Amino acid sequence: MKIAFVGAGMIGAGLAVNAALKGHQVSLYDVAPPETVQGTVRGILDSLTEAGAVDAPAASAALAGMSFTQDLAQAVTGARLVQECVPERLELKQATYRSIQELVGAEPVIASSTSGMFPSALAEGALYPERILVGHPYNPSYLLPLVEVCGPRASQDSIDTAMEVYRAMGKEPVLCRKEVHGFLVNKLSWAVMDGAIQAVADGVCSVEDIDKAIMFGPGLRMAVTGQLLTMSLGVPGGFRMMGKKYGNEEEDSGKTAVIQRIADGVDEEIACRPAEFGNTVEGVSKFRDRAFVEILKLHHKI
Ligand SMILES: NC(=O)c1ccc[n+]([C@@H]2O[C@H](COP(=O)([O-])OP(=O)(O)OC[C@H]3O[C@@H](n4cnc5c(N)ncnc54)[C@H](O)[C@@H]3O)[C@@H](O)[C@H]2O)c1
């Protein structure tokens, strides 16, 4: 499958490397000279090789499968998905979509890497707005699998195609059904950031202790079992028993409906996990412990 990357800086080049490593036909378009983009890509492949994620022959094969161009038509023709990774300026992004859709019509889905713009704003004035959505990656994009897909006004086919292409690139797409600031996870990151700034400002702790506290506590858990599954594992019986265990049943009563939804969702999440990652509470706990040991070895804590 052909996947095009328009704007090949930090984010675009990283995602393009993912796609090339999975054997897809990859084109990178940038206003910068192709040699500059090639240099960025080589740097990413070197980092991945050094970190042990790929070996040298795989890195060379990925590079050989990529084409670098300053010709937009050449880059996007035949692409199933065009990942737009140009700088965070609305007019520039909209003008880029117009140029692409004038060249290749409604054929490719166009996904924007934007961290903060709503898909409806990006698609305003487009020739085929239903083909435009957000596909928000996380830095470093060549390693973090997360891509948040958001396009409440995009067609179902556009959403399905984006999810399918990201999976085929080895990414882990999640669907953000509504246009909310920060999509799914930046909102959570901002909450943690606010708390960290406040703690330092109030002299509660040192900068280092805030980072240590997260790295060796909740951050470690979240890295392995997210937020809701983590909390559920902490109480026998999961979310349904949380109010009972912590003695705030009355306080919880207003939240009963959402707690029920979370409890059902966690049950489903556990049941749908591949067996090797644990698909029972006991199995997930064992997987979690193994994962902790691996991470803690890297920190020389074990
Ligand atoms: N850096 C991050 O941590 C991060 C994380 C998630 C999402 N994003 C989003 O990804 C997008 C790209 O960010 P980045 O960090 O890769 O920026 P960057 O500056 O590293 O790369 C932008 C690239 O776009 C190129 N460019 C500029 N004008 C262009 C044009 N008209 N046509 C084609 N290419 C053009 C530049 O030459 C450059 O190579 C932004 O929307 C940003 O908000 C960034």
The ligand as a MOL file (V3000), in Angstrom:
LIG
                    3D

  0  0  0     0  0            999 V3000
M  V30 BEGIN CTAB
M  V30 COUNTS 44 48 0 0 0
M  V30 BEGIN ATOM
M  V30 1 N 6.6580 17.7820 17.6680 0
M  V30 2 C 5.7550 17.1630 18.3920 0
M  V30 3 O 5.9800 16.7620 19.5500 0
M  V30 4 C 4.4000 16.8810 17.8140 0
M  V30 5 C 3.6100 15.8590 18.3690 0
M  V30 6 C 2.3780 15.5630 17.7870 0
M  V30 7 C 1.9310 16.3170 16.7110 0
M  V30 8 N 2.7010 17.3350 16.1980 0 CHG=1
M  V30 9 C 2.1850 18.0850 15.0470 0
M  V30 10 O 2.8210 17.5710 13.8660 0
M  V30 11 C 2.9240 18.6270 12.8930 0
M  V30 12 C 4.3700 18.7360 12.4460 0
M  V30 13 O 5.1790 19.0240 13.5710 0
M  V30 14 P 6.7510 18.7260 13.5990 0
M  V30 15 O 7.1410 18.7520 15.0360 0
M  V30 16 O 7.0730 17.5310 12.7640 0 CHG=-1
M  V30 17 O 7.3140 20.0400 12.8810 0
M  V30 18 P 8.6920 20.2160 12.1260 0
M  V30 19 O 8.9560 21.6740 12.0790 0
M  V30 20 O 9.7290 19.3110 12.6770 0
M  V30 21 O 8.3690 19.7160 10.6340 0
M  V30 22 C 7.5540 20.4130 9.7430 0
M  V30 23 C 8.0250 20.0950 8.3410 0
M  V30 24 O 7.1060 20.6900 7.4240 0
M  V30 25 C 7.8550 21.2180 6.3480 0
M  V30 26 N 7.0260 22.2200 5.6720 0
M  V30 27 C 6.8540 23.5210 5.9500 0
M  V30 28 N 5.9740 24.0710 5.0820 0
M  V30 29 C 5.5830 23.0750 4.2610 0
M  V30 30 C 4.7060 23.0180 3.1490 0
M  V30 31 N 4.0380 24.0890 2.7250 0
M  V30 32 N 4.5490 21.8370 2.5140 0
M  V30 33 C 5.2480 20.7410 2.9320 0
M  V30 34 N 6.0970 20.7480 3.9560 0
M  V30 35 C 6.2570 21.8940 4.6240 0
M  V30 36 C 9.1230 21.7640 6.9770 0
M  V30 37 O 10.1640 21.9270 6.0230 0
M  V30 38 C 9.4140 20.6640 8.0210 0
M  V30 39 O 10.2230 19.6500 7.4700 0
M  V30 40 C 2.3700 19.8890 13.5670 0
M  V30 41 O 1.0180 20.0540 13.2100 0
M  V30 42 C 2.5010 19.5650 15.0440 0
M  V30 43 O 1.5920 20.2630 15.8430 0
M  V30 44 C 3.9260 17.6150 16.7070 0
M  V30 END ATOM
M  V30 BEGIN BOND
M  V30 1 1 1 2
M  V30 2 2 2 3
M  V30 3 1 2 4
M  V30 4 1 4 5
M  V30 5 2 4 44
M  V30 6 2 5 6
M  V30 7 1 6 7
M  V30 8 2 7 8
M  V30 9 1 8 9
M  V30 10 1 8 44
M  V30 11 1 9 10
M  V30 12 1 9 42
M  V30 13 1 10 11
M  V30 14 1 11 12
M  V30 15 1 11 40
M  V30 16 1 12 13
M  V30 17 1 13 14
M  V30 18 2 14 15
M  V30 19 1 14 16
M  V30 20 1 14 17
M  V30 21 1 17 18
M  V30 22 2 18 19
M  V30 23 1 18 20
M  V30 24 1 18 21
M  V30 25 1 21 22
M  V30 26 1 22 23
M  V30 27 1 23 24
M  V30 28 1 23 38
M  V30 29 1 24 25
M  V30 30 1 25 26
M  V30 31 1 25 36
M  V30 32 1 26 27
M  V30 33 1 26 35
M  V30 34 2 27 28
M  V30 35 1 28 29
M  V30 36 1 29 30
M  V30 37 2 29 35
M  V30 38 1 30 31
M  V30 39 2 30 32
M  V30 40 1 32 33
M  V30 41 2 33 34
M  V30 42 1 34 35
M  V30 43 1 36 37
M  V30 44 1 36 38
M  V30 45 1 38 39
M  V30 46 1 40 41
M  V30 47 1 40 42
M  V30 48 1 42 43
M  V30 END BOND
M  V30 END CTAB
M  END
